């Protein structure tokens, strides 16, 4: 798999070894790690281990997670990444992480606007979902701007970084996506 999808400004592609130093740098930032499953002690070794565990030839296999690089098309600069967790019955859970200098600039929204039609059409995905911490307002705003619906509020459902926290579950069905795209 050379490229997942792209437009004139962004390229979404599998990670390359040359991405790992930058990937580890932004994952080690305490603000980036705050609502993520890793902590600010993220190292190049952690990035390398994750990279070596991914087999992109098994892309879309239920139960597997894949990191997709968000890259500026012209410069090749790594701006962040998307996480895709393929689930049974044509479902995908997504996550998104941006380098601090790429945040609040519409990069995640742009990347997801490229990714979602690709998932729904090329891979015939039925439903895309995301979990987020209720304190992560930018993630909520992003998902809602993309017409994801908040389906659930799980109360103290996850023991996370030393305390019990709530989670919001968001989802978007293929038919909902097609309706919102047709009126855009």
MARLO-597024 format. One line per 10 residues: number of its first residue (from 1); for each residue x, y, z of C-alpha. Coordinates in pm, 1 decimal, m for minus. Layout:
NUM	X Y Z; ... $
END
This chain:
1	0.0 0.0 0.0; 176.0 314.4 m120.0; m89.9 570.0 m47.5; m425.1 554.4 121.6; m574.9 875.5 m20.6; m490.1 1238.3 m90.1; m602.0 1573.4 m221.0; m404.9 1875.6 m344.0; m259.0 1960.1 m1.3; m257.1 1647.6 218.0 $
11	m146.2 1291.1 167.8; m265.9 1007.6 392.5; m28.1 714.1 371.6; 123.2 430.3 573.7; 399.8 528.6 810.4; 756.9 509.4 688.5; 1063.6 457.8 902.1; 1170.5 815.1 829.0; 852.0 941.1 1006.2; 933.5 782.2 1339.8 $
21	1155.9 1050.0 1492.7; 894.8 1322.0 1435.1; 613.7 1085.2 1541.4; 791.1 1015.0 1872.8; 861.0 1387.4 1920.7; 499.9 1496.8 1908.6; 370.3 1195.6 2100.2; 610.2 1282.9 2385.7; 451.5 1627.8 2423.2; 245.3 1629.4 2748.6 $
31	m43.1 1822.9 2587.8; m57.7 1581.6 2294.4; m45.1 1279.0 2525.6; m300.6 1416.4 2773.7; m607.2 1232.3 2637.0; m419.9 951.5 2461.2; m334.5 597.0 2570.2; 38.0 676.0 2597.3; 214.3 922.8 2825.9; 473.3 1194.8 2771.4 $
41	755.8 942.1 2808.0; 694.2 819.1 2452.5; 1027.6 734.5 2289.2; 1170.7 658.1 1948.3; 1190.9 296.6 2063.5; 813.8 301.6 2133.2; 751.5 444.6 1786.4; 976.1 183.5 1626.3; 802.0 m100.5 1811.5; 460.5 24.3 1696.3 $
51	583.8 66.3 1338.3; 735.8 m282.8 1325.8; 414.9 m439.5 1462.4; 199.5 m297.2 1180.7; 161.3 m509.3 869.5; m6.0 m288.3 610.0; m59.4 m593.9 388.5; m330.0 m688.3 641.9; m498.7 m346.6 617.1; m873.4 m372.5 694.2 $
61	m836.7 m701.1 887.0; m1077.5 m692.6 1184.4; m906.5 m655.6 1520.9; m600.4 m470.6 1390.4; m496.9 m107.3 1442.7; m312.4 94.3 1179.8; m149.0 436.4 1203.9; m183.1 650.2 893.9; 52.3 944.3 845.7; m97.4 1286.3 769.6 $
71	161.7 1448.5 544.7; 177.8 1786.9 373.8; 181.6 1687.7 8.5; 432.4 1946.5 m118.1; 694.6 1931.9 158.9; 642.7 1577.5 288.8; 621.4 1717.2 645.4; 452.7 1484.8 895.9; 166.8 1681.9 1055.7; 7.2 1406.2 1261.3 $
81	m158.9 1071.2 1226.7; m488.4 890.0 1212.3; m547.0 562.1 1393.3; m777.5 308.5 1230.3; m905.6 8.7 1424.6; m1088.1 m226.3 1191.5; m1374.7 m405.4 1362.7; m1601.8 m690.0 1251.8; m1908.2 m618.8 1039.2; m1755.2 m340.6 828.6 $
91	m1691.7 m102.7 1116.8; m1390.8 115.8 1198.3; m1294.5 302.7 1513.4; m1083.1 610.2 1443.6; m849.2 829.6 1641.5; m646.2 1135.9 1549.5; m332.7 1300.2 1682.8; m161.2 1613.9 1559.2; 178.9 1764.2 1622.8; 132.3 2078.4 1838.4 $
101	222.9 2313.9 1552.6; m47.7 2154.2 1333.1; m329.1 2187.6 1587.9; m611.8 2441.9 1556.4; m541.9 2487.6 1183.6; m806.6 2253.9 1039.0; m556.1 1976.6 961.5; m746.4 1696.9 1140.1; m1075.9 1806.3 987.6; m916.9 1820.2 642.4 $
111	m756.9 1476.2 687.4; m1084.6 1320.0 802.1; m1270.0 1482.0 509.9; m1025.8 1294.8 284.6; m1039.0 969.0 480.8; m1412.7 925.3 541.8; m1529.1 905.9 178.2; m1243.2 666.6 111.2; m1348.0 436.3 398.2; m1713.2 440.9 299.3 $
121	m1658.1 387.1 m73.6; m1336.7 190.5 m129.6; m1361.0 m27.9 182.4; m1742.7 m40.0 201.8; m1737.4 57.4 569.8; m2082.4 68.3 729.7; m2002.1 266.3 1046.5; m1713.8 479.4 1175.1; m1690.8 547.5 1548.8; m1464.5 734.5 1789.2 $
131	m1421.1 750.1 2166.0; m1317.0 1072.7 2332.2; m1270.6 1211.9 2677.9; m1547.2 1465.4 2759.8; m1272.8 1710.8 2864.6; m1128.5 1702.3 2511.8; m1343.8 1979.2 2365.1; m1148.5 2016.4 2036.6; m1204.3 1646.4 1957.3; m1576.3 1677.1 2029.6 $
141	m1608.6 1988.2 1813.4; m1423.0 1819.0 1529.4; m1640.1 1507.6 1535.3; m1960.5 1710.7 1557.9; m1847.5 1937.2 1270.7; m1810.4 1622.7 1061.4; m2169.2 1521.8 1154.7; m2075.6 1242.2 1391.6; m2350.7 1187.9 1645.5; m2279.7 1140.8 2014.2 $
151	m2429.3 801.0 2088.4; m2325.2 744.3 2446.6; m2177.8 896.6 2757.3; m2004.6 626.4 2959.2; m1968.1 732.9 3321.5; m1632.6 651.4 3485.2; m1595.3 364.1 3240.5; m1217.9 371.5 3200.6; m939.1 370.2 3454.3; m704.4 609.3 3279.4 $
161	m375.6 755.9 3399.8; m457.0 703.5 3766.3; m827.9 786.1 3784.4; m1167.8 682.3 3656.1; m1279.1 892.6 3359.0; m1587.4 927.7 3142.5; m1594.0 861.6 2768.1; m1813.4 984.0 2484.2; m1884.0 750.4 2192.3; m1943.0 919.3 1857.3 $
171	m2045.6 746.7 1533.6; m2130.7 813.9 1171.9; m2310.4 570.6 941.3; m2234.0 552.5 570.4; m2587.9 663.1 480.7; m2561.6 962.4 717.8; m2233.0 1059.1 558.4; m2379.1 1034.7 207.9; m2671.7 1257.6 304.7; m2447.0 1525.0 458.3 $
181	m2213.5 1512.7 157.9; m2501.6 1550.8 m88.2; m2618.8 1873.8 78.6; m2270.3 2024.7 114.6 $
END
